[in-house]
Structure formats: structure tokens, C-alpha cells
Amino acid sequence: MNLDLNGRVALVTGALRGVGAKIAARLAEHGAVVHAADIDDKAALRMDVTDRAAVAAAVAKIEKESGGLDILVNNAGLLANGPFDATAGEAWDRLVAVNLTGLYNCVQACVPAMRRRGRGAIINIASVSHEKGGGAFGNVWYGTTKAGVVAMTKGLGRELGPLAIRVNAIAPAVVATDMVRNLLTPEVRERIVARIPLGRLAEEDDVARLAVFLASDWSDFITGETIAVDGGFLRT
Ligand SMILES: NC(=O)c1ccc[n+]([C@@H]2O[C@H](COP(=O)([O-])OP(=O)(O)OC[C@H]3O[C@@H](n4cnc5c(N)ncnc54)[C@H](O)[C@@H]3O)[C@@H](O)[C@H]2O)c1
């Protein structure tokens, strides 16, 4: 029992850049065969999580090529920012499609493969914004979708436990990725950091290292949990 992921096959969504890319790299470094999927054309595995048929086809292909599937990291996500009336109807539809329906699609496609394998670990990337329904970055609509991710994690943890499939979530504070970069002026960064007891923003690797732990057998009695990676932000 250790952090060794040799013999494990993983699917990471939204893995071309940012947090997802780091998670994919860390899982591979620990021995997993990693399928890094992204909606972007530059991705080795192009997959839009909102396209149910495409997700099912991609998962079937992974299972055939790699002999099974053990780890799913639901990382692909979109941000909505600003006051409640700044998010247009179409933007809300897309937010729900990526941040919630995308997880539904991936879970539904991957669980049968994990059942055949007799084990599985699902890791959902939520956000500290689940706690208060938005906050520093991410508005009420974004926070609402992430609260849905946390509820999904709890319920699936309960339902899939008897199948030896564990489901956990990671709730990061602000990470300086493309998602938020244009919002992170020096003043905004300073204001956010001042609210974080450990005195810095989150980094991609803070999330990736926890993802490796949650994917590995070292966390084999942990399920249904959402773990904040926030330098103490939610405790202030
Ligand atoms: N950056 C932050 O401050 C922060 C904080 C908390 C949580 N998160 C969460 O972490 C996750 C990763 O965020 P990030 O900061 O790395 O974002 P990012 O925008 O840098 O990267 C997201 C990736 O997801 C891909 N993607 C978007 N829609 C997709 C779709 N429909 N199908 C497949 N791929 C798709 C994008 O092409 C991109 O490569 C998200 O779920 C986000 O909500 C981010």
C-alpha cells in the first residue's frame, strides 16, 4: 500500500493546461497510464465532457486500449464571475453543462468500467466557492455548481462504496491559471492572499499532490469527502 499507481489507468478531463495538466503529470509520474482529455483541439485525446456520446466513446476506447479504467479526475470546469445578473442565460447553461452535466456524463461512462475492474477512484475538482455560494472569485452561479459537485461527491461516495469505488473532491482556493489570470491584478491578488492564513495563492501542484493521494491505496478508507486545499482560507 503506497502512492504507487503502477498498473492503474486514469482519465483526467480538462487536462491540457492549468490544474488538470499538473494532475495528469503527477499521476503519470507515480506510474499511472494517463489519458489526458480536453475540449481543445491541441489535446491528444479531444473530448468535450458535455458531449455524452463522445465521452462514452472515449471511455470505451480507453478501456479497450489500456485494458481497464481505475481513476477518473473530473477537472474540466468553467468560471462565472461578477454579480448575479452579470451571467447571461446562455452562460449559465454552459456553466451547468460543463461543471455538472460533464461530471454526470463522465461518472456514468466510467463506473461500469470500474465495476469490471473491481475498484475505482473518482476525484472531483470543486472549489472553496462551494461553501458560501461564490466568493473571492467565482460568483453565486459558479459556487452553486461547485456545491452540486460536493453533493454529488457525498452521494456517490455512499452509493459506490460497496463497489470499492471511492469518490472524493478537492476544493482549491484561487490558483493563478488561465481561468483567473486576467482577473488577478496585483491589488486583487494582495487582497486574496491577505485572507489566506498560509499567505499565498494555491498552486496547481498543491491540488495535484492531493489528487495522487486520493487516487492511491493510501486513501483507501476515505470516500465522500471534500478536502479544501486553501491555506486555511475557509477557516477564517
Ligand atoms: N483556477 C482557480 O482559481 C480554481 C480554483 C478552484 C477550483 N478550480 C477548478 O479547477 C478546475 C481546473 O481549473 P483551471 O484553473 O485549471 O482552469 P483552466 O481554464 O486553466 O483549464 C481548464 C481546462 O478545461 C478545459 N475544458 C473546458 N471546458 C471543457 C469541456 N467542456 N470538456 C473538456 N475540457 C474542457 C479547457 O480547455 C482547459 O484546458 C476547474 O474545475 C475549476 O473550476 C479552479
The ligand as a Tripos MOL2 file, in Angstrom:
@<TRIPOS>MOLECULE
LIG
   44    48     1     0     0
SMALL
NO_CHARGES

@<TRIPOS>ATOM
      1 N1         -8.0490   28.4460  -11.0120 N.am      1 LIG1
      2 C1         -8.6920   28.5630   -9.8450 C.2       1 LIG1
      3 O1         -8.5620   29.5710   -9.1280 O.2       1 LIG1
      4 C2         -9.5880   27.4470   -9.3550 C.ar      1 LIG1
      5 C3         -9.9910   27.4700   -8.0060 C.ar      1 LIG1
      6 C4        -10.8280   26.4660   -7.5350 C.ar      1 LIG1
      7 C5        -11.2370   25.4710   -8.3920 C.ar      1 LIG1
      8 N2        -10.8470   25.4740   -9.6980 N.ar      1 LIG1
      9 C6        -11.3340   24.3880  -10.5590 C.3       1 LIG1
     10 O2        -10.2230   23.6450  -11.0340 O.3       1 LIG1
     11 C7        -10.5420   23.0770  -12.2990 C.3       1 LIG1
     12 C8         -9.4470   23.4240  -13.2920 C.3       1 LIG1
     13 O3         -9.3900   24.8250  -13.4140 O.3       1 LIG1
     14 P1         -8.1490   25.6160  -14.0520 P.3       1 LIG1
     15 O4         -7.9370   26.7950  -13.2090 O.co2     1 LIG1
     16 O5         -7.0180   24.6780  -14.3220 O.co2     1 LIG1
     17 O6         -8.8470   26.0860  -15.4120 O.3       1 LIG1
     18 P2         -8.2430   26.3960  -16.8570 P.3       1 LIG1
     19 O7         -9.2630   27.2420  -17.5240 O.co2     1 LIG1
     20 O8         -6.8360   26.8760  -16.7470 O.co2     1 LIG1
     21 O9         -8.2210   24.9460  -17.5310 O.3       1 LIG1
     22 C9         -9.4110   24.2430  -17.7300 C.3       1 LIG1
     23 C10        -9.2410   23.2450  -18.8560 C.3       1 LIG1
     24 O10       -10.5140   22.6130  -19.0680 O.3       1 LIG1
     25 C11       -10.7790   22.5500  -20.4520 C.3       1 LIG1
     26 N3        -12.2130   22.4900  -20.6800 N.ar      1 LIG1
     27 C12       -13.1150   23.4870  -20.5850 C.ar      1 LIG1
     28 N4        -14.3270   23.0500  -20.9450 N.ar      1 LIG1
     29 C13       -14.1920   21.7420  -21.2570 C.ar      1 LIG1
     30 C14       -15.0880   20.7430  -21.7040 C.ar      1 LIG1
     31 N5        -16.3770   21.0350  -21.9370 N.pl3     1 LIG1
     32 N6        -14.6180   19.4930  -21.9180 N.ar      1 LIG1
     33 C15       -13.3210   19.2140  -21.7160 C.ar      1 LIG1
     34 N7        -12.4060   20.1120  -21.3120 N.ar      1 LIG1
     35 C16       -12.8470   21.3630  -21.0860 C.ar      1 LIG1
     36 C17       -10.1320   23.8190  -21.0170 C.3       1 LIG1
     37 O11        -9.8840   23.7070  -22.4290 O.3       1 LIG1
     38 C18        -8.8530   23.9250  -20.1890 C.3       1 LIG1
     39 O12        -7.7650   23.2460  -20.7840 O.3       1 LIG1
     40 C19       -11.9270   23.6230  -12.6710 C.3       1 LIG1
     41 O13       -12.9120   22.6820  -12.3470 O.3       1 LIG1
     42 C20       -12.0590   24.8560  -11.7980 C.3       1 LIG1
     43 O14       -13.4050   25.1870  -11.5520 O.3       1 LIG1
     44 C21       -10.0140   26.4370  -10.1930 C.ar      1 LIG1
@<TRIPOS>BOND
     1     1     2 1
     2     2     3 2
     3     2     4 1
     4     4     5 ar
     5     4    44 ar
     6     5     6 ar
     7     6     7 ar
     8     7     8 ar
     9     8     9 1
    10     8    44 ar
    11     9    10 1
    12     9    42 1
    13    10    11 1
    14    11    12 1
    15    11    40 1
    16    12    13 1
    17    13    14 1
    18    14    15 2
    19    14    16 1
    20    14    17 1
    21    17    18 1
    22    18    19 2
    23    18    20 1
    24    18    21 1
    25    21    22 1
    26    22    23 1
    27    23    24 1
    28    23    38 1
    29    24    25 1
    30    25    26 1
    31    25    36 1
    32    26    27 ar
    33    26    35 ar
    34    27    28 ar
    35    28    29 ar
    36    29    30 ar
    37    29    35 ar
    38    30    31 1
    39    30    32 ar
    40    32    33 ar
    41    33    34 ar
    42    34    35 ar
    43    36    37 1
    44    36    38 1
    45    38    39 1
    46    40    41 1
    47    40    42 1
    48    42    43 1
@<TRIPOS>SUBSTRUCTURE
     1 LIG1         1 GROUP 0 **** ****
